[in-house]
Amino acid sequence: MALNKNALIRYKTIDKCLQNNYRKWTLNDLIEACSDALYEYEGREVNVSKRTVQLDIQLMRSDKLGYNAPIVAYDKKYYKYEDEAYSITDIPITENDMNVLSETVEMLKQFKDFSLFSELGGIIQRLEDKVYTEKTHQSSIIHLDKNDNLKGLHWLDELYQAIQKKVVLKLEYKSFKAKEANIVIFHPRLLKEFNNRWFLIGMRKEKEGIVNLALDRIISIDYDFTITYKDFEFNADEFYKNVIGVTVNRERPSVVELWVNKYQAPYVITKPLHHSQRTVKINEDESVVITFVVKLNYELERIILGFGEAIEVLKPERLRNYIRRRLEKASSAYK
């Protein structure tokens, strides 16, 4: 079993390497990557031979595992996927795998009402629907909003493992504002999703405090085992308690008061903008006034601006003035 597990780790590692088109991969690079991955998973040195990785590549190219991976060698030295969009994780699952998934779904459904699974929400139903459509070849009953061009999702598993193993990351990262990519030494602590984007939460330097990095801005991931991981105390629920989104500043939370017209009021009431939201007034014209307590940040501004004329900021004055200026500037573009 250990050999099978190690082989799967190697296949997955080679796959992730070859998906990174920003780097040229030699056989020695792949050997080193596989050795590092096995060390990370096993916690001990595992010698991966040249012959082993060569056989792995040969097996991945074949149909024995169903991969048929289009791995090609070029310049008699480097390896890559001929189809740059290929990944072994995109291959269709087998009938046996489908049966195992069906059994797993049935088992999860028995426990969905237990408190341990209370946060899963509709995940079990989504999984059940996916298995159903694959087995019956019929259209899906549940339709999810998705963006096939969303970048950075392939880093999720690797970053999850790094957080679990408490490994210091060496990231090649290019923010939206930066002209060039930089190397960032990062102590990862949490993965957070907001508005269909994923963020890595952690610490670079202690004086900076907690920061977030967007997964779609990560170019490559490496590890620095020479640096001791900062196992800092962090309570995500408390940290994001007074925040909409992922941007947490040092300001104190403010009481935000909004007027919402009658057309958007039902939407805002049934889908609160924040967990602290309260309806404080229902007007005769069926518009409402709501309040919540949050830190003023970019995500809050984007949400309010997204409602256009349907929402008016009543308090605080600073936020009201900022939104007014933004709307005036937007309006002037249509004159």
C-alpha positions as CSV (number, residue, x, y, z in Angstrom):
1,M,0.0,0.0,0.0
2,A,2.9,2.4,0.8
3,L,4.4,1.8,-2.6
4,N,1.0,2.6,-4.3
5,K,0.6,5.7,-2.2
6,N,4.2,6.9,-3.0
7,A,3.6,6.2,-6.7
8,L,0.4,8.3,-6.7
9,I,2.3,11.1,-5.0
10,R,4.9,11.0,-7.7
11,Y,2.4,11.0,-10.5
12,K,0.6,14.0,-9.0
13,T,3.9,15.8,-8.4
14,I,5.1,15.2,-12.0
15,D,1.6,16.4,-13.2
16,K,1.9,19.6,-11.2
17,C,5.4,20.3,-12.5
18,L,4.5,19.8,-16.1
19,Q,1.4,22.1,-15.7
20,N,3.9,24.9,-14.8
21,N,4.8,26.2,-18.3
22,Y,6.9,29.0,-16.8
23,R,9.8,26.6,-16.1
24,K,11.7,24.0,-18.1
25,W,11.7,20.6,-16.4
26,T,14.7,18.3,-16.7
27,L,14.6,14.7,-15.4
28,N,16.7,15.7,-12.4
29,D,14.2,18.5,-11.7
30,L,11.3,16.0,-11.6
31,I,13.3,13.6,-9.4
32,E,14.0,16.4,-7.0
33,A,10.4,17.5,-7.0
34,C,9.2,14.0,-6.3
35,S,11.7,13.6,-3.5
36,D,10.6,16.8,-1.9
37,A,6.9,15.8,-2.2
38,L,7.5,12.4,-0.6
39,Y,9.5,14.1,2.2
40,E,6.7,16.5,2.8
41,Y,4.1,13.7,3.0
42,E,6.2,11.1,4.7
43,G,8.3,13.3,7.0
44,R,11.4,11.3,6.1
45,E,14.0,11.1,3.3
46,V,12.8,8.9,0.4
47,N,15.3,8.2,-2.3
48,V,13.7,8.5,-5.7
49,S,15.9,7.0,-8.4
50,K,16.2,8.2,-12.0
51,R,14.8,4.8,-13.2
52,T,11.7,5.2,-11.0
53,V,10.8,8.6,-12.5
54,Q,11.5,7.4,-16.0
55,L,9.1,4.5,-15.4
56,D,6.6,6.9,-13.9
57,I,6.7,9.0,-17.0
58,Q,6.3,5.9,-19.2
59,L,3.4,4.7,-17.2
60,M,1.7,8.1,-17.2
61,R,2.0,8.1,-21.0
62,S,0.4,4.7,-21.3
63,D,-3.3,3.8,-20.9
64,K,-2.7,1.4,-18.0
65,L,-3.9,4.0,-15.5
66,G,-6.1,5.8,-18.1
67,Y,-3.9,8.8,-18.1
68,N,-2.5,8.7,-21.7
69,A,-0.5,11.8,-20.6
70,P,0.9,13.7,-23.7
71,I,4.4,14.0,-22.1
72,V,7.0,14.9,-24.7
73,A,10.7,15.5,-24.4
74,Y,12.2,18.4,-26.3
75,D,15.8,19.6,-26.9
76,K,16.7,16.1,-25.7
77,K,16.7,17.4,-22.2
78,Y,13.3,18.9,-21.1
79,Y,9.9,17.5,-20.5
80,K,6.5,19.1,-20.9
81,Y,2.8,18.4,-21.8
82,E,2.3,18.7,-25.5
83,D,-1.2,19.9,-24.6
84,E,-0.6,22.7,-22.2
85,A,-4.1,22.4,-20.7
86,Y,-3.7,18.7,-19.9
87,S,-3.8,17.4,-16.3
88,I,-4.2,13.8,-15.0
89,T,-6.9,15.2,-12.7
90,D,-9.1,16.0,-15.7
91,I,-9.4,12.4,-17.0
92,P,-12.9,10.8,-16.7
93,I,-13.3,8.5,-13.7
94,T,-13.8,4.7,-14.2
95,E,-17.1,2.8,-13.5
96,N,-15.5,1.3,-10.4
97,D,-14.6,4.8,-9.1
98,M,-18.2,5.9,-9.8
99,N,-19.5,3.0,-7.8
100,V,-17.3,3.9,-4.9
101,L,-18.5,7.6,-5.1
102,S,-22.1,6.4,-5.1
103,E,-21.5,4.4,-1.9
104,T,-19.7,7.4,-0.3
105,V,-22.7,9.7,-1.1
106,E,-25.1,7.2,0.4
107,M,-23.0,7.0,3.5
108,L,-22.7,10.8,3.9
109,K,-26.5,11.2,3.5
110,Q,-27.0,9.1,6.6
111,F,-24.9,11.6,8.6
112,K,-25.9,14.9,7.0
113,D,-28.1,15.9,10.0
114,F,-25.3,15.4,12.6
115,S,-23.6,18.5,13.9
116,L,-20.2,17.3,12.6
117,F,-21.6,17.7,9.0
118,S,-23.8,20.8,9.7
119,E,-21.4,23.1,7.8
120,L,-21.4,21.0,4.6
121,G,-24.6,22.7,3.5
122,G,-25.5,21.6,0.0
123,I,-22.2,19.9,-0.8
124,I,-23.6,16.4,-0.4
125,Q,-26.5,17.2,-2.7
126,R,-24.1,18.6,-5.3
127,L,-21.9,15.5,-5.1
128,E,-25.0,13.3,-5.4
129,D,-26.1,15.3,-8.4
130,K,-22.7,15.0,-10.1
131,V,-22.6,11.2,-9.6
132,Y,-26.2,10.9,-10.9
133,T,-25.4,12.9,-14.1
134,E,-22.2,10.9,-14.7
135,K,-24.0,7.5,-14.2
136,T,-27.2,8.3,-16.1
137,H,-25.7,10.6,-18.8
138,Q,-28.6,13.0,-18.1
139,S,-28.6,16.7,-17.6
140,S,-27.7,18.0,-14.1
141,I,-30.5,18.8,-11.7
142,I,-28.4,21.3,-9.8
143,H,-26.8,24.1,-11.8
144,L,-23.8,25.8,-10.3
145,D,-22.4,29.2,-11.3
146,K,-18.8,28.6,-12.3
147,N,-16.0,30.3,-14.2
148,D,-14.0,27.8,-16.3
149,N,-11.2,30.5,-16.7
150,L,-10.7,31.0,-13.0
151,K,-7.0,30.7,-12.3
152,G,-5.1,29.4,-9.2
153,L,-7.5,26.6,-8.2
154,H,-4.8,24.0,-9.1
155,W,-2.7,25.3,-6.1
156,L,-5.5,24.5,-3.6
157,D,-4.4,21.0,-2.7
158,E,-0.7,21.8,-2.4
159,L,-1.4,24.9,-0.2
160,Y,-3.7,22.8,1.9
161,Q,-1.0,20.3,2.5
162,A,1.5,23.0,3.3
163,I,-0.8,24.5,5.9
164,Q,-1.4,21.0,7.4
165,K,2.3,20.2,7.5
166,K,3.2,23.7,8.7
167,V,5.7,24.3,5.9
168,V,7.1,27.7,5.0
169,L,6.4,28.6,1.4
170,K,8.6,30.3,-1.1
171,L,6.2,31.8,-3.6
172,E,6.7,33.6,-6.9
173,Y,3.9,36.1,-6.7
174,K,2.8,39.0,-8.9
175,S,0.2,41.3,-7.4
176,F,-2.1,43.4,-9.6
177,K,-0.2,46.5,-8.8
178,A,3.3,45.1,-9.3
179,K,5.1,45.4,-12.6
180,E,7.1,42.2,-12.0
181,A,6.8,39.1,-9.9
182,N,8.5,38.9,-6.5
183,I,9.7,36.0,-4.3
184,V,7.6,36.0,-1.1
185,I,8.5,33.9,2.0
186,F,5.1,33.1,3.5
187,H,3.9,31.3,6.6
188,P,0.5,29.9,5.5
189,R,-2.4,29.6,7.9
190,L,-5.7,29.5,6.1
191,L,-7.4,29.1,2.7
192,K,-10.4,31.4,2.2
193,E,-12.9,31.8,-0.6
194,F,-14.8,35.0,-1.3
195,N,-16.9,35.9,-4.4
196,N,-15.6,32.9,-6.4
197,R,-11.9,33.7,-5.7
198,W,-9.6,31.9,-3.4
199,F,-7.0,33.6,-1.0
200,L,-4.1,32.3,1.0
201,I,-4.1,33.8,4.5
202,G,-0.9,34.0,6.6
203,M,2.1,36.0,7.6
204,R,5.2,37.3,5.7
205,K,6.8,39.5,8.4
206,E,5.5,39.7,12.0
207,K,5.3,43.5,11.9
208,E,2.9,43.3,8.9
209,G,0.5,41.1,10.7
210,I,-2.0,38.8,8.8
211,V,-2.1,39.3,5.1
212,N,-3.8,37.6,2.1
213,L,-2.5,36.5,-1.2
214,A,-4.8,35.8,-4.2
215,L,-4.2,32.3,-5.6
216,D,-4.7,33.5,-9.1
217,R,-1.6,35.7,-8.7
218,I,0.7,32.9,-7.6
219,I,3.1,31.9,-10.4
220,S,5.0,29.1,-8.7
221,I,5.3,27.4,-5.3
222,D,8.5,26.2,-3.6
223,Y,9.4,25.4,0.0
224,D,12.0,26.8,2.4
225,F,12.8,24.1,5.0
226,T,15.6,26.3,6.5
227,I,13.0,28.7,8.1
228,T,11.1,27.7,11.2
229,Y,7.3,27.9,10.6
230,K,5.7,30.6,12.8
231,D,2.9,28.7,14.5
232,F,1.0,31.9,15.4
233,E,-2.3,31.9,17.2
234,F,-5.1,32.6,14.7
235,N,-8.9,32.4,15.1
236,A,-10.4,32.9,11.6
237,D,-14.0,33.3,12.9
238,E,-12.9,36.1,15.3
239,F,-10.5,37.7,12.7
240,Y,-13.2,38.0,10.0
241,K,-16.1,38.6,12.5
242,N,-16.5,42.3,11.5
243,V,-15.4,42.0,7.8
244,I,-17.1,41.5,4.5
245,G,-14.6,39.8,2.2
246,V,-10.9,39.2,2.9
247,T,-9.5,42.7,3.4
248,V,-8.9,43.3,7.2
249,N,-7.6,46.7,8.1
250,R,-6.5,48.1,11.5
251,E,-9.6,50.4,11.8
252,R,-12.3,49.9,14.4
253,P,-15.6,48.5,13.1
254,S,-18.2,51.1,12.1
255,V,-22.0,51.0,12.3
256,V,-23.1,51.1,8.6
257,E,-26.7,52.2,8.0
258,L,-28.2,51.7,4.5
259,W,-31.5,52.6,2.9
260,V,-32.7,50.0,0.4
261,N,-35.5,50.5,-2.1
262,K,-38.5,48.3,-2.2
263,Y,-37.3,46.3,-5.2
264,Q,-34.0,45.2,-3.6
265,A,-35.3,45.1,0.0
266,P,-36.5,41.4,-0.2
267,Y,-33.2,40.4,-1.7
268,V,-31.1,42.1,1.0
269,I,-33.3,40.9,3.8
270,T,-33.3,37.2,2.7
271,K,-29.6,37.3,1.8
272,P,-27.9,39.6,4.4
273,L,-24.8,41.5,3.4
274,H,-23.3,40.6,6.8
275,H,-24.2,38.3,9.7
276,S,-24.7,41.3,12.0
277,Q,-27.3,42.8,9.7
278,R,-30.6,44.0,11.3
279,T,-33.7,45.7,9.8
280,V,-34.3,48.8,11.8
281,K,-37.1,50.4,9.8
282,I,-39.7,49.4,7.2
283,N,-41.0,52.5,5.4
284,E,-44.5,53.0,4.0
285,D,-43.2,52.7,0.4
286,E,-41.8,49.2,1.4
287,S,-38.2,50.4,1.3
288,V,-36.2,49.5,4.4
289,V,-33.3,50.7,6.5
290,I,-30.7,48.2,7.6
291,T,-27.6,48.3,9.8
292,F,-24.6,46.1,10.4
293,V,-21.2,46.5,12.1
294,V,-18.2,46.1,9.8
295,K,-14.8,47.5,9.0
296,L,-14.9,49.7,6.0
297,N,-13.0,48.0,3.1
298,Y,-12.8,47.6,-0.6
299,E,-15.3,44.6,-0.7
300,L,-18.0,46.6,1.2
301,E,-17.6,49.5,-1.3
302,R,-17.9,47.1,-4.3
303,I,-21.1,45.6,-2.9
304,I,-22.8,48.9,-2.3
305,L,-21.7,50.3,-5.7
306,G,-23.1,47.1,-7.3
307,F,-26.6,48.0,-6.1
308,G,-26.5,51.4,-7.9
309,E,-29.5,53.6,-7.1
310,A,-31.1,50.8,-5.0
311,I,-29.0,51.5,-2.0
312,E,-28.2,54.8,-0.2
313,V,-25.5,55.0,2.5
314,L,-26.9,56.9,5.5
315,K,-24.0,56.3,7.9
316,P,-21.1,56.7,8.4
317,E,-20.6,60.1,6.7
318,R,-17.1,59.1,5.4
319,L,-18.5,56.1,3.5
320,R,-21.5,58.1,2.3
321,N,-19.2,60.8,0.8
322,Y,-16.9,58.2,-0.8
323,I,-19.8,56.4,-2.5
324,R,-21.3,59.7,-3.6
325,R,-18.0,60.7,-5.3
326,R,-17.6,57.3,-7.0
327,L,-21.2,57.5,-8.4
328,E,-20.7,61.1,-9.6
329,K,-17.6,60.1,-11.4
330,A,-19.3,57.1,-12.9
331,S,-22.3,59.2,-14.0
332,S,-20.0,61.8,-15.7
333,A,-18.7,59.1,-18.0
334,Y,-22.1,58.8,-19.6
335,K,-22.6,62.5,-20.3
